[in-house]
Amino acid sequence: MSIAERALSTSGEQIVLEDDVLTAFIASIRGRVMRPGDAGYSEARQVWNGMIDKYPALIVRASGTADVATTVAFARDHNVLLSVRGNGHNVAGNAVADGALMLDLSGMRSVQVDAATRIARVQPGANWGDIDRETQVH
């Protein structure tokens, strides 16, 4: 069974994405794309709330903003349900959905502090430990 047969649309209906469409999408991502059964898939779909047990159709572990933009555009263009995981701490478990394309931002943890302007730029996968480590210097 192709992974495309398990994808859900934004209205909750099953949709089919052709293999060549998926192949082109996967090739356009610099980060890692995981399907059910791939090494690391089970760990990547887990969130802090252990009661959440959902199975996305694909997981994109973004390596940067280009992967984020490409994934969001793909989901929009193909009407695929998209869920977004920052660092997996949302207690409701909204970061993962059955049949969705899950955009995993947990690897994007950069924190840059400009002490002169007192502005911190924080990537979406950062946690408080990342932020504290970089801001405590200043």
Accessible surface in RSA format (square Angstrom, percent):
REM  Atomic radii and reference values for relative SASA: ProtOr
REM  Chains: A
REM  Algorithm: Lee & Richards
REM  Probe-radius: 1.40
REM  Slices: 20
REM RES _ NUM      All-atoms   Total-Side   Main-Chain    Non-polar    All polar
REM                ABS   REL    ABS   REL    ABS   REL    ABS   REL    ABS   REL
RES MET A   1   178.17  92.3  90.81  60.1  87.37 208.0  71.74  61.0 106.43 141.0
RES SER A   2    36.15  30.5  22.87  30.5  13.28  30.6  31.59  67.3   4.56   6.4
RES ILE A   3    14.98   8.5   9.61   7.2   5.37  12.9  11.78   8.5   3.20   8.7
RES ALA A   4     2.55   2.3   1.24   1.9   1.31   3.0   2.55   3.6   0.00   0.0
RES GLU A   5    77.49  44.5  72.73  55.0   4.76  11.3  22.15  42.8  55.34  45.2
RES ARG A   6    70.89  29.8  67.53  34.4   3.36   8.0  19.15  26.2  51.74  31.4
RES ALA A   7     3.70   3.4   3.70   5.7   0.00   0.0   3.70   5.2   0.00   0.0
RES LEU A   8    35.60  19.8  35.60  25.5   0.00   0.0  35.60  25.0   0.00   0.0
RES SER A   9     2.22   1.9   1.89   2.5   0.33   0.8   1.89   4.0   0.33   0.5
RES THR A  10    88.39  62.9  61.72  62.6  26.68  63.6  45.96  61.7  42.44  64.2
RES SER A  11    84.37  71.3  46.25  61.7  38.11  87.8  51.95 110.6  32.42  45.4
RES GLY A  12    46.81  57.7   0.00   N/A  46.81  57.7  24.00  65.9  22.81  51.1
RES GLU A  13   117.34  67.4 111.72  84.5   5.62  13.4  40.20  77.8  77.14  63.0
RES GLN A  14   127.82  71.5 102.15  74.7  25.66  61.1  45.12  96.0  82.69  62.7
RES ILE A  15    34.63  19.7  30.16  22.5   4.47  10.8  34.50  24.8   0.14   0.4
RES VAL A  16   103.55  68.1  78.45  71.0  25.10  60.5  78.45  68.2  25.10  68.1
RES LEU A  17    14.88   8.3  11.73   8.4   3.15   7.9  13.20   9.3   1.67   4.5
RES GLU A  18   108.23  62.1 105.40  79.7   2.83   6.7  39.07  75.6  69.16  56.5
RES ASP A  19    94.34  66.1  88.74  88.3   5.60  13.2  34.88  82.1  59.46  59.3
RES ASP A  20   105.14  73.6  92.22  91.8  12.92  30.6  47.54 111.9  57.60  57.4
RES VAL A  21    44.80  29.5  38.97  35.3   5.83  14.0  43.46  37.8   1.34   3.6
RES LEU A  22     1.87   1.0   1.87   1.3   0.00   0.0   1.87   1.3   0.00   0.0
RES THR A  23    87.51  62.2  84.12  85.3   3.40   8.1  65.13  87.5  22.38  33.8
RES ALA A  24    64.92  59.7  51.45  79.4  13.47  30.6  59.19  83.4   5.73  15.2
RES PHE A  25     9.06   4.5   2.54   1.6   6.53  17.0   8.19   5.0   0.88   2.5
RES ILE A  26    54.59  31.1  50.09  37.3   4.50  10.9  50.09  36.1   4.50  12.2
RES ALA A  27    85.64  78.7  46.83  72.3  38.81  88.3  58.10  81.8  27.54  73.0
RES SER A  28    62.60  52.9  32.09  42.8  30.51  70.3  42.83  91.2  19.77  27.7
RES ILE A  29    14.67   8.3   0.02   0.0  14.65  35.3   0.80   0.6  13.87  37.6
RES ARG A  30   194.90  81.8 160.39  81.8  34.51  82.2  76.98 105.2 117.92  71.5
RES GLY A  31    21.76  26.8   0.00   N/A  21.76  26.8  10.51  28.8  11.25  25.2
RES ARG A  32   106.75  44.8  99.30  50.6   7.45  17.7  53.08  72.5  53.67  32.5
RES VAL A  33    25.06  16.5   2.93   2.7  22.13  53.3   2.93   2.5  22.13  60.0
RES MET A  34     0.26   0.1   0.26   0.2   0.00   0.0   0.26   0.2   0.00   0.0
RES ARG A  35    78.29  32.9  78.29  39.9   0.00   0.0  26.07  35.6  52.22  31.6
RES PRO A  36    44.66  32.6  25.08  22.9  19.58  71.2  25.64  21.2  19.03 118.2
RES GLY A  37    80.98  99.9   0.00   N/A  80.98  99.9  43.21 118.6  37.77  84.6
RES ASP A  38    62.27  43.6  50.26  50.0  12.01  28.4  13.24  31.2  49.03  48.9
RES ALA A  39    82.61  76.0  63.45  97.9  19.17  43.6  75.17 105.9   7.45  19.7
RES GLY A  40    27.26  33.6   0.00   N/A  27.26  33.6  16.75  46.0  10.51  23.5
RES TYR A  41     6.70   3.1   6.67   3.8   0.04   0.1   6.67   5.0   0.04   0.0
RES SER A  42    57.71  48.8  56.47  75.4   1.24   2.9  23.20  49.4  34.51  48.4
RES GLU A  43   116.83  67.1 106.51  80.6  10.32  24.6  60.94 117.9  55.89  45.6
RES ALA A  44     1.18   1.1   0.01   0.0   1.17   2.7   1.02   1.4   0.16   0.4
RES ARG A  45    26.73  11.2  24.55  12.5   2.18   5.2   0.00   0.0  26.73  16.2
RES GLN A  46    99.94  55.9  96.42  70.5   3.52   8.4  27.02  57.5  72.92  55.3
RES VAL A  47    15.25  10.0   0.82   0.7  14.43  34.8   3.73   3.2  11.52  31.3
RES TRP A  48   165.95  66.6 134.73  65.2  31.22  73.3 116.76  62.3  49.19  79.8
RES ASN A  49    27.73  19.1  22.86  22.1   4.86  11.7   6.21  15.0  21.51  20.8
RES GLY A  50    73.80  91.0   0.00   N/A  73.80  91.0  40.25 110.5  33.55  75.1
RES MET A  51   173.87  90.0 142.94  94.6  30.93  73.6 114.66  97.5  59.21  78.4
RES ILE A  52    38.05  21.7  25.59  19.1  12.46  30.0  26.64  19.2  11.41  31.0
RES ASP A  53    84.60  59.3  67.57  67.3  17.02  40.3  26.37  62.1  58.23  58.1
RES LYS A  54    79.55  38.8  78.88  48.4   0.67   1.6  27.38  24.6  52.17  55.6
RES TYR A  55    90.65  42.3  90.29  51.4   0.35   0.9  62.89  47.3  27.75  34.2
RES PRO A  56     0.00   0.0   0.00   0.0   0.00   0.0   0.00   0.0   0.00   0.0
RES ALA A  57     4.25   3.9   4.20   6.5   0.05   0.1   4.25   6.0   0.00   0.0
RES LEU A  58     7.57   4.2   7.57   5.4   0.00   0.0   7.57   5.3   0.00   0.0
RES ILE A  59     0.00   0.0   0.00   0.0   0.00   0.0   0.00   0.0   0.00   0.0
RES VAL A  60     0.00   0.0   0.00   0.0   0.00   0.0   0.00   0.0   0.00   0.0
RES ARG A  61    78.88  33.1  77.11  39.3   1.77   4.2  27.79  38.0  51.09  31.0
RES ALA A  62     3.02   2.8   0.00   0.0   3.02   6.9   0.00   0.0   3.02   8.0
RES SER A  63    54.75  46.3  24.73  33.0  30.02  69.2  32.38  69.0  22.37  31.3
RES GLY A  64    16.07  19.8   0.00   N/A  16.07  19.8  16.07  44.1   0.00   0.0
RES THR A  65   104.43  74.3  98.39  99.7   6.04  14.4  66.89  89.8  37.53  56.7
RES ALA A  66    73.61  67.7  64.01  98.8   9.61  21.9  72.01 101.4   1.61   4.3
RES ASP A  67     4.42   3.1   3.64   3.6   0.78   1.8   1.02   2.4   3.40   3.4
RES VAL A  68    37.68  24.8  37.68  34.1   0.00   0.0  37.68  32.7   0.00   0.0
RES ALA A  69    64.69  59.5  53.24  82.2  11.45  26.1  60.94  85.8   3.76  10.0
RES THR A  70    44.33  31.5  37.61  38.1   6.72  16.0  21.84  29.3  22.48  34.0
RES THR A  71     0.00   0.0   0.00   0.0   0.00   0.0   0.00   0.0   0.00   0.0
RES VAL A  72    62.18  40.9  61.49  55.7   0.69   1.7  61.49  53.4   0.69   1.9
RES ALA A  73    30.40  28.0  29.88  46.1   0.53   1.2  30.03  42.3   0.37   1.0
RES PHE A  74    17.52   8.8  13.01   8.1   4.52  11.8  16.92  10.3   0.61   1.7
RES ALA A  75     4.38   4.0   3.35   5.2   1.04   2.4   3.73   5.2   0.66   1.7
RES ARG A  76   163.91  68.8 138.59  70.6  25.32  60.3  79.20 108.2  84.72  51.3
RES ASP A  77    96.58  67.7  60.30  60.0  36.29  85.8  23.23  54.7  73.36  73.2
RES HIS A  78    63.85  34.9  50.32  35.0  13.54  34.6  30.41  31.3  33.44  38.9
RES ASN A  79    72.32  49.9  70.33  68.0   1.99   4.8  27.65  66.5  44.67  43.2
RES VAL A  80     5.40   3.6   3.52   3.2   1.88   4.5   3.52   3.1   1.88   5.1
RES LEU A  81    51.92  28.9  51.92  37.1   0.00   0.0  51.92  36.5   0.00   0.0
RES LEU A  82    51.99  29.0  27.98  20.0  24.01  60.4  27.98  19.7  24.01  64.6
RES SER A  83     8.72   7.4   4.02   5.4   4.70  10.8   8.72  18.6   0.00   0.0
RES VAL A  84    73.89  48.6  55.56  50.3  18.33  44.2  55.56  48.3  18.33  49.7
RES ARG A  85    28.76  12.1  28.76  14.7   0.00   0.0   0.06   0.1  28.71  17.4
RES GLY A  86    23.40  28.9   0.00   N/A  23.40  28.9  14.45  39.6   8.95  20.1
RES ASN A  87    38.42  26.5  27.60  26.7  10.82  26.1   7.86  18.9  30.56  29.5
RES GLY A  88     3.31   4.1   0.00   N/A   3.31   4.1   1.31   3.6   2.00   4.5
RES HIS A  89   107.60  58.8  91.07  63.3  16.53  42.3  61.47  63.4  46.14  53.7
RES ASN A  90    75.53  52.1  61.80  59.7  13.73  33.1  26.58  64.0  48.95  47.3
RES VAL A  91    98.75  65.0  94.19  85.3   4.56  11.0  94.19  81.8   4.56  12.4
RES ALA A  92    61.55  56.6  36.84  56.9  24.71  56.2  46.81  65.9  14.74  39.0
RES GLY A  93     4.31   5.3   0.00   N/A   4.31   5.3   0.29   0.8   4.02   9.0
RES ASN A  94   107.80  74.3  89.27  86.3  18.53  44.6  34.19  82.3  73.61  71.1
RES ALA A  95     6.32   5.8   4.56   7.0   1.76   4.0   5.58   7.9   0.73   1.9
RES VAL A  96     4.73   3.1   0.27   0.2   4.46  10.7   0.27   0.2   4.46  12.1
RES ALA A  97    24.72  22.7  24.58  37.9   0.14   0.3  24.72  34.8   0.00   0.0
RES ASP A  98    70.25  49.2  66.42  66.1   3.83   9.1  30.37  71.5  39.88  39.8
RES GLY A  99     6.04   7.5   0.00   N/A   6.04   7.5   4.36  12.0   1.68   3.8
RES ALA A 100     0.00   0.0   0.00   0.0   0.00   0.0   0.00   0.0   0.00   0.0
RES LEU A 101     2.32   1.3   2.32   1.7   0.00   0.0   2.32   1.6   0.00   0.0
RES MET A 102     0.00   0.0   0.00   0.0   0.00   0.0   0.00   0.0   0.00   0.0
RES LEU A 103     2.06   1.1   2.06   1.5   0.00   0.0   2.06   1.4   0.00   0.0
RES ASP A 104     0.00   0.0   0.00   0.0   0.00   0.0   0.00   0.0   0.00   0.0
RES LEU A 105    13.74   7.7  13.74   9.8   0.00   0.0  13.74   9.7   0.00   0.0
RES SER A 106    20.84  17.6  16.99  22.7   3.85   8.9   9.48  20.2  11.36  15.9
RES GLY A 107    54.74  67.5   0.00   N/A  54.74  67.5  27.12  74.4  27.61  61.8
RES MET A 108     7.39   3.8   5.39   3.6   2.00   4.8   7.39   6.3   0.00   0.0
RES ARG A 109   106.73  44.8  97.31  49.6   9.42  22.4  28.58  39.1  78.15  47.4
RES SER A 110    48.92  41.3  35.48  47.4  13.44  31.0  35.16  74.9  13.76  19.3
RES VAL A 111    14.27   9.4   0.60   0.5  13.68  33.0   0.60   0.5  13.68  37.1
RES GLN A 112   116.60  65.2 111.33  81.4   5.26  12.5  37.91  80.7  78.69  59.7
RES VAL A 113    39.98  26.3  12.78  11.6  27.20  65.5  13.18  11.4  26.80  72.7
RES ASP A 114    57.77  40.5  51.14  50.9   6.63  15.7  19.38  45.6  38.38  38.3
RES ALA A 115    55.50  51.0  36.69  56.6  18.82  42.8  40.69  57.3  14.81  39.2
RES ALA A 116    98.84  90.9  56.00  86.4  42.84  97.5  68.58  96.6  30.25  80.1
RES THR A 117    77.89  55.4  54.21  55.0  23.68  56.4  60.46  81.2  17.43  26.3
RES ARG A 118   216.79  91.0 182.02  92.8  34.76  82.8  67.58  92.4 149.21  90.4
RES ILE A 119    82.88  47.2  78.98  58.8   3.90   9.4  82.71  59.6   0.17   0.5
RES ALA A 120    47.90  44.0  21.34  32.9  26.56  60.4  21.34  30.0  26.56  70.4
RES ARG A 121   145.49  61.1 138.36  70.5   7.13  17.0  57.46  78.5  88.03  53.3
RES VAL A 122    65.90  43.4  32.95  29.8  32.95  79.4  33.96  29.5  31.94  86.6
RES GLN A 123    60.43  33.8  56.54  41.3   3.89   9.3  19.76  42.1  40.67  30.8
RES PRO A 124    72.05  52.5  46.41  42.3  25.64  93.2  59.24  48.9  12.81  79.6
RES GLY A 125     0.00   0.0   0.00   N/A   0.00   0.0   0.00   0.0   0.00   0.0
RES ALA A 126    16.86  15.5   0.00   0.0  16.86  38.3   0.00   0.0  16.86  44.7
RES ASN A 127    51.04  35.2  44.53  43.0   6.51  15.7  21.01  50.6  30.03  29.0
RES TRP A 128   187.89  75.4 184.96  89.5   2.94   6.9 154.37  82.3  33.52  54.4
RES GLY A 129    41.98  51.8   0.00   N/A  41.98  51.8  33.67  92.4   8.32  18.6
RES ASP A 130     2.25   1.6   2.08   2.1   0.17   0.4   0.58   1.4   1.67   1.7
RES ILE A 131    32.90  18.7  32.90  24.5   0.00   0.0  32.90  23.7   0.00   0.0
RES ASP A 132    68.09  47.7  68.09  67.8   0.00   0.0  15.93  37.5  52.16  52.0
RES ARG A 133   146.37  61.5 131.84  67.2  14.53  34.6  74.83 102.3  71.54  43.4
RES GLU A 134    66.11  38.0  65.06  49.2   1.05   2.5   6.28  12.1  59.84  48.9
RES THR A 135    44.45  31.6  36.51  37.0   7.95  18.9  31.04  41.7  13.42  20.3
RES GLN A 136   139.67  78.1 113.11  82.7  26.56  63.2  42.12  89.7  97.56  74.0
RES VAL A 137   117.93  77.6  83.15  75.3  34.78  83.8  91.78  79.7  26.15  70.9
RES HIS A 138   124.57  68.1  58.67  40.8  65.90 168.6  62.62  64.5  61.96  72.1
END  Absolute sums over single chains surface
CHAIN  1 A     7863.7       6054.1       1809.6       4269.4       3594.3
END  Absolute sums over all chains
TOTAL          7863.7       6054.1       1809.6       4269.4       3594.3
